[in-house]
């Protein structure tokens, strides 16, 4: 059973080439790779793929830029194998990634999402430890050391308090991913929204602790830029308001409180407040304060 790996591409071509090489260097050959270029303006990208000599690699280019959410949808619609990964175009698979994920799926065929072990790298490929990721590790729902299956309200509570998943490293059961649409208007938090939709529909998540993935954090990422102009938190407030209604409709009162409180999202807003004050972004300061100090309002 090949692992169906998709890369929705828009970004530095040199990082994409590193990502592709990490797939080519997998110890297991049981994979397929499809790169969907969202009309990135660099001819070297198509040249790179034209020179690859591997029938498992497919390169497609959108005629016009679709945007990240629509390109995700394009990738998901093209999936044909049982297990699907939407890999970031700047992240790196360690050589054991495919075998770890496929072995985990064979051992736990009832799960819908697999979260393998992850380490963080910076723009230069150096393994780093950040405050964000330290918090994620401490707030991860599981405190065990082995593989564990998580589900239901307790999983929803944990994720709504702190999204400790690493989206590009996740492997999804194809039929679940294709039947769970991405939401419009949530470009920064669409990963959490989709996972919560799966959990609310009865989906199960496997935590597989074996490290096999390098997740790249950029200081100047799209989410960071949106945080500094305040738009990230407007989107997050809208989402958590929707999520509160969604989980309460299932009778999940603890999950409803977690969505209403969205604790780590509010703490992140407070962390950015001094920077917004120094840069005299008055509108951003108001947005950050409202998000941090007035939870539960849409």
Backbone torsions as a table, in degrees:
resi	resn	phi	psi	omega
1	UNK	NA	104.6	179.5
2	UNK	-67.1	147.3	171.6
3	UNK	-83.0	125.4	-177.5
4	UNK	-88.2	104.3	-176.6
5	UNK	-105.1	126.4	177.9
6	UNK	-119.1	141.5	175.0
7	UNK	-124.0	104.6	171.7
8	UNK	-77.2	110.0	-167.8
9	UNK	-101.3	130.0	164.8
10	UNK	-162.3	110.6	-178.5
11	UNK	159.3	-166.1	-177.9
12	UNK	-62.2	121.5	-178.5
13	UNK	-60.0	-32.7	-178.2
14	UNK	-65.9	-32.9	177.5
15	UNK	-74.5	-36.6	175.0
16	UNK	-59.4	-42.7	-179.9
17	UNK	-62.3	-38.3	176.8
18	UNK	-65.1	-40.7	177.8
19	UNK	-61.2	-46.6	-179.3
20	UNK	-63.7	-42.6	178.9
21	UNK	-60.8	-34.8	179.5
22	UNK	-66.8	-28.9	174.8
23	UNK	-73.5	-45.1	-179.5
24	UNK	-61.0	-26.9	-176.5
25	UNK	-92.6	13.1	177.3
26	UNK	-64.0	139.6	177.5
27	UNK	-64.9	-38.1	175.0
28	UNK	-86.2	137.4	177.2
29	UNK	-94.7	9.4	-173.7
30	UNK	-87.8	68.3	-178.8
31	UNK	-152.7	161.6	170.6
32	UNK	-131.5	140.3	-179.3
33	UNK	-122.7	128.5	174.4
34	UNK	-125.5	121.8	176.9
35	UNK	-104.7	125.0	178.9
36	UNK	-110.9	103.5	-177.8
37	UNK	-79.7	118.8	-177.4
38	UNK	-86.5	53.0	177.0
39	UNK	59.4	42.0	177.6
40	UNK	-69.2	133.9	-172.5
41	UNK	-81.6	68.3	177.5
42	UNK	-153.3	113.1	-176.2
43	UNK	-69.2	-18.2	-178.5
44	UNK	-66.1	-22.3	-179.3
45	UNK	-66.2	-51.2	179.8
46	UNK	-64.8	-33.9	178.0
47	UNK	-64.3	-41.4	178.9
48	UNK	-58.2	-45.6	-177.9
49	UNK	-73.9	-31.6	177.8
50	UNK	-63.5	-27.8	-177.8
51	UNK	-89.6	-8.7	176.8
52	UNK	-74.0	140.0	-179.6
53	UNK	-119.3	71.1	179.1
54	UNK	-146.6	115.2	-176.0
55	UNK	-65.9	-12.5	179.8
56	UNK	-81.3	-8.8	-176.2
57	UNK	-103.7	126.5	177.1
58	UNK	-120.9	133.2	177.7
59	UNK	-117.2	125.6	178.1
60	UNK	-125.1	149.0	179.2
61	UNK	-130.0	126.2	175.4
62	UNK	-68.6	142.1	-179.3
63	UNK	-68.7	-30.0	175.7
64	UNK	-136.6	159.2	179.0
65	UNK	-69.0	124.6	-178.0
66	UNK	-94.1	-24.1	-171.2
67	UNK	92.6	158.8	-169.3
68	UNK	-62.5	-44.7	-176.4
69	UNK	-65.5	-45.0	-179.2
70	UNK	-66.8	-34.0	177.9
71	UNK	-70.3	-34.1	172.2
72	UNK	-59.0	-45.0	-180.0
73	UNK	-61.3	-39.1	177.7
74	UNK	-60.7	-44.4	179.4
75	UNK	-62.2	-49.7	-177.1
76	UNK	-60.7	-40.0	-178.5
77	UNK	-64.1	-26.8	-177.8
78	UNK	-87.9	-6.5	-177.6
79	UNK	-67.8	140.1	-179.8
80	UNK	-129.7	-18.2	-177.9
81	UNK	-89.3	166.9	-174.5
82	UNK	-66.7	-31.4	-175.0
83	UNK	-123.9	131.3	-170.7
84	UNK	-127.6	139.3	175.2
85	UNK	-123.3	132.9	173.3
86	UNK	-105.3	90.0	-171.1
87	UNK	-82.3	138.6	175.2
88	UNK	-67.3	148.1	-177.0
89	UNK	-81.1	10.9	175.6
90	UNK	-136.0	4.8	179.3
91	UNK	-90.7	169.9	-173.8
92	UNK	-132.7	127.4	172.0
93	UNK	-84.0	130.2	169.0
94	UNK	-72.6	158.0	-171.8
95	UNK	-58.8	-17.1	-177.9
96	UNK	-97.8	3.2	-171.7
97	UNK	-57.5	-53.3	-174.5
98	UNK	-60.7	-44.6	-178.0
99	UNK	-69.2	-35.5	177.8
100	UNK	-62.9	-47.1	-177.4
101	UNK	-67.6	-45.0	-178.9
102	UNK	-67.6	-39.0	176.9
103	UNK	-63.4	-39.9	178.9
104	UNK	-63.6	-40.9	-179.3
105	UNK	-67.8	-37.3	177.6
106	UNK	-66.8	-35.7	-179.2
107	UNK	-76.6	-28.5	-177.9
108	UNK	-131.0	68.6	-174.7
109	UNK	-67.5	-9.1	-178.4
110	UNK	-85.7	-7.9	-174.7
111	UNK	-84.8	157.7	-178.9
112	UNK	-108.9	-21.8	179.8
113	UNK	-138.5	139.9	175.9
114	UNK	-120.9	125.2	173.8
115	UNK	-108.8	104.1	178.7
116	UNK	-83.4	176.8	179.3
117	UNK	-71.4	139.6	-172.7
118	UNK	-130.3	143.7	166.4
119	UNK	-120.3	156.8	-174.9
120	UNK	-103.7	135.8	173.0
121	UNK	-123.0	157.5	178.7
122	UNK	-96.4	-168.8	-178.0
123	UNK	-58.7	-26.7	-177.0
124	UNK	-96.0	4.0	179.6
125	UNK	83.7	12.3	179.0
126	UNK	-88.0	132.1	177.1
127	UNK	-66.5	128.4	-175.8
128	UNK	-132.1	167.2	173.0
129	UNK	-124.2	119.6	-178.3
130	UNK	-111.5	160.6	178.0
131	UNK	-60.1	-43.0	-179.7
132	UNK	-56.5	-46.0	-175.4
133	UNK	-77.2	-28.1	172.7
134	UNK	-63.9	-43.4	176.8
135	UNK	-62.6	-42.9	179.1
136	UNK	-57.7	-47.0	-178.8
137	UNK	-61.0	-39.9	-177.3
138	UNK	-75.1	-24.6	-178.5
139	UNK	-98.6	-1.0	175.1
140	UNK	-55.8	137.0	-173.2
141	UNK	-59.5	-39.9	-175.5
142	UNK	-81.7	142.2	173.8
143	UNK	-116.5	7.2	-179.6
144	UNK	-84.4	-179.1	-178.2
145	UNK	-113.6	-16.8	-178.3
146	UNK	-102.5	-173.8	177.9
147	UNK	-67.6	136.8	-178.1
148	UNK	-141.2	139.4	177.2
149	UNK	-97.6	128.8	-177.4
150	UNK	-121.8	147.8	-177.8
151	UNK	-165.6	171.8	169.3
152	UNK	74.5	-160.9	-174.9
153	UNK	-62.3	-37.3	-178.4
154	UNK	-62.1	-37.4	176.7
155	UNK	-68.6	-42.7	178.5
156	UNK	-61.2	-43.2	178.2
157	UNK	-57.4	-48.0	-177.1
158	UNK	-61.5	-45.1	-177.2
159	UNK	-72.2	-33.5	179.2
160	UNK	-74.8	-24.3	172.9
161	UNK	-74.2	-43.3	-177.9
162	UNK	-156.5	116.7	179.3
163	UNK	-75.4	92.6	-175.7
164	UNK	-91.8	7.2	176.9
165	UNK	-81.1	158.3	174.0
166	UNK	-116.5	97.1	-170.0
167	UNK	-48.5	-50.9	-174.7
168	UNK	-65.9	-17.6	-179.0
169	UNK	-88.5	-11.6	-174.4
170	UNK	-72.9	143.2	171.5
171	UNK	-113.5	132.9	-175.1
172	UNK	-116.8	145.1	167.2
173	UNK	-65.4	127.1	-172.0
174	UNK	-58.3	-45.6	-175.2
175	UNK	-63.6	-32.6	177.8
176	UNK	-73.1	-43.8	-179.5
177	UNK	-63.9	-41.6	-178.3
178	UNK	-73.3	-19.5	179.4
179	UNK	-98.7	3.2	179.8
180	UNK	-119.7	97.7	-173.9
181	UNK	-71.6	148.9	170.2
182	UNK	-69.4	142.1	179.3
183	UNK	-83.6	145.2	175.4
184	UNK	-77.6	152.7	171.9
185	UNK	76.6	13.1	-179.4
186	UNK	-131.4	57.7	-172.5
187	UNK	-62.5	-29.9	-176.7
188	UNK	-87.4	-33.7	-173.1
189	UNK	-113.1	14.8	-177.3
190	UNK	-64.6	-27.0	179.0
191	UNK	-65.6	-47.3	178.0
192	UNK	-63.9	-41.4	-178.9
193	UNK	-59.3	-43.7	-179.3
194	UNK	-66.6	-42.7	-179.6
195	UNK	-65.0	-42.3	178.3
196	UNK	-62.8	-38.6	176.1
197	UNK	-59.3	-41.5	179.4
198	UNK	-66.5	-43.6	-179.9
199	UNK	-63.2	-41.7	-179.8
200	UNK	-66.5	-24.5	178.0
201	UNK	-87.8	5.8	177.4
202	UNK	100.7	8.6	-177.8
203	UNK	-69.3	154.1	-179.7
204	UNK	-119.7	144.2	-177.4
205	UNK	-118.9	135.3	177.0
206	UNK	-103.7	125.1	169.9
207	UNK	-92.1	113.1	178.0
208	UNK	-112.8	108.6	-168.6
209	UNK	-73.5	-10.5	-177.6
210	UNK	-62.1	122.6	-178.8
211	UNK	-73.2	125.9	-177.8
212	UNK	-150.6	12.5	-172.4
213	UNK	-145.3	137.7	171.6
214	UNK	-108.8	118.8	179.6
215	UNK	-100.0	126.5	-175.2
216	UNK	-93.4	127.9	174.3
217	UNK	-106.8	128.3	177.5
218	UNK	-108.1	138.1	175.0
219	UNK	-66.1	-31.5	-176.1
220	UNK	-108.2	44.2	-179.9
221	UNK	-75.9	166.8	178.7
222	UNK	-59.9	-38.8	-179.4
223	UNK	-68.7	-35.3	178.3
224	UNK	-66.9	-41.6	178.6
225	UNK	-62.6	-42.0	179.6
226	UNK	-67.9	-30.3	177.6
227	UNK	-66.5	-41.7	-177.1
228	UNK	-72.4	-25.4	175.8
229	UNK	-94.5	-0.6	175.2
230	UNK	89.8	-13.8	-174.5
231	UNK	-68.5	-30.7	177.9
232	UNK	-56.3	-44.1	-174.3
233	UNK	-77.1	-27.4	172.0
234	UNK	-64.5	-43.5	177.3
235	UNK	-62.5	-42.1	-177.9
236	UNK	-67.3	-39.5	177.5
237	UNK	-60.1	-45.0	178.9
238	UNK	-59.7	-44.4	-178.0
239	UNK	-65.9	-48.2	-176.8
240	UNK	-63.6	-31.0	174.4
241	UNK	-64.3	-44.1	176.8
242	UNK	-63.2	-43.3	-177.3
243	UNK	-64.8	-36.3	178.3
244	UNK	-59.4	-46.5	178.2
245	UNK	-64.4	-38.5	-179.2
246	UNK	-61.6	-48.7	-176.4
247	UNK	-76.7	-32.0	177.5
248	UNK	-67.3	-30.3	176.7
249	UNK	-63.4	-22.9	176.7
250	UNK	-89.5	-1.2	-176.2
251	UNK	81.6	15.4	-178.6
252	UNK	-89.9	84.4	-175.1
253	UNK	-70.6	-37.8	178.5
254	UNK	-65.2	-39.6	177.8
255	UNK	-66.5	-35.8	176.8
256	UNK	-62.0	-41.6	177.9
257	UNK	-66.5	-36.8	178.8
258	UNK	-65.4	-40.6	177.8
259	UNK	-66.5	-41.4	-179.3
260	UNK	-65.3	-36.4	-178.4
261	UNK	-83.1	-30.5	-177.3
262	UNK	27.1	63.8	-167.4
263	UNK	-59.6	-52.9	-174.1
264	UNK	-69.4	-30.3	175.8
265	UNK	-63.3	-41.7	179.4
266	UNK	-69.2	-38.2	177.3
267	UNK	-64.0	-36.7	177.5
268	UNK	-64.1	-39.7	177.3
269	UNK	-61.7	-42.4	178.0
270	UNK	-64.0	-36.7	179.5
271	UNK	-63.3	-32.8	-179.1
272	UNK	-84.5	-11.5	-173.2
273	UNK	-59.2	-46.7	179.6
274	UNK	-58.6	-38.6	179.3
275	UNK	-64.4	-40.3	178.7
276	UNK	-66.5	-37.7	179.0
277	UNK	-65.7	-46.3	-178.9
278	UNK	-61.5	-39.1	-178.7
279	UNK	-84.6	3.5	175.4
280	UNK	58.6	41.5	176.1
281	UNK	-93.5	85.3	-173.4
282	UNK	-62.7	-42.2	179.3
283	UNK	-62.6	-41.4	178.6
284	UNK	-65.2	-40.7	178.5
285	UNK	-57.9	-45.1	179.1
286	UNK	-62.8	-43.1	-179.8
287	UNK	-63.2	-44.1	-179.9
288	UNK	-64.0	-43.3	179.5
289	UNK	-64.0	-44.3	-179.8
290	UNK	-61.7	-43.2	-178.5
291	UNK	-66.0	-41.2	-175.3
292	UNK	-76.3	-35.5	-169.2
293	UNK	-105.8	-11.5	-179.1
294	UNK	-126.4	67.1	178.9
295	UNK	-67.0	155.4	173.0
296	UNK	87.7	0.1	176.8
297	UNK	-108.0	137.3	-177.0
298	UNK	-76.0	NA	NA
